[in-house]
Amino acid sequence: MAKNETPIVEEITEITEEAPKVAGLLDGMLTTNQVAAMLGVSGATVGSWRRNNENIPYIKMGKVVRYREEDVKAFVAKCLTPVEVS
C-alpha cells in the first residue's frame, strides 16, 4: 500500500508547490466586491453585469472571478453619456 501512496504524495507535493505561482498571477486583480465598492453598486449587480455580458472583461478560474482595474475603468468610460451644452 505504501507503494501506491507514494505517487499520490508526490503529485500533491507538486501541486502545492505550484499553487503560490498560480495565486501570484491574480495579485493586484480586483474581486467582484472590490469592483462593486469602486462603482458604488452591490456585488450582485456586478455579478449580473458579468452574466449578461455587460462588457466588463474578467478572468474566471473555477469559482474565482477577478477583474483588472484598467478594464473596470474602461467600462466606466464606455458608460459615459455626453451632454450637449447649449
N, C-alpha and C positions, 0 to 999 in steps of 0.2 A: 504494500500500500504506500509506503514511503516513496517508492519509485514513481508512482503515478502522481503524487502530490508535488514532487519537485518541479516539473514543468509549469504547473499552475502557480506555484510560489514565484518562480522566475518571471512568468508573464505579469503577475500582479506587481512585482517589483519594477518591471519595465514601465508599466502603465503609470504607477505613482511617481516615477522619476520624470516622466514626460509631462505630467499634469501641470507643474509650475510653468513650463514653457508655453503650453496652450493658454493657461489662465493669463499669462502676461500679454497675450495678443489682445485681450479685452481691456487692459489697463487704459484709463483715460476715456473710455467709452461711457455713454450715459445709459442708465436704466430707464425703464418706462416711467417710473415715479419721478426721476430727476427731470426728464423731459416735461412731464406734466407740471412740475413745480416751475420750471422755466417759463412755460406758456400760460400758467395760471388756470389750468384745467385739471380734471381728475385723471388718474391713471387709466380708468375705464374709458375715458374719451380718447386718450392716445391709443389704447388698445383697439378701440372701434375704428379709428382712422387707419390703423395698421391693417386690420382685417378687411376694410373697404378700399384698400389701395389708394389712400389719400396722398400719395407722393412723398411720404417720409421714408427714405431708404432705411433699412435696418438689417441687422445681422441676427440670424436665429440659428442657434446650435442646440438642438434638443428643446428644452424648455427655456433656455436662456435667450433673452432678447436684448440687444444693445443697439444704440444709435450713436453715430458720430456727430459731434457738436456742429461741425460745418454743414451737415445735412439738415439738421434742425433749423439752423439759421437760414439756409437756402429755402426751406419750406416756408418759413415766415415771410421771406422776401417775395415768394410767389403769391402769397396771400394778400399782399399789399394792393389796395384798391386806390387808384389815383382819383383825386378830386379836382374838378375844374374850378378854378378861381375866376370869378367874373369881376 
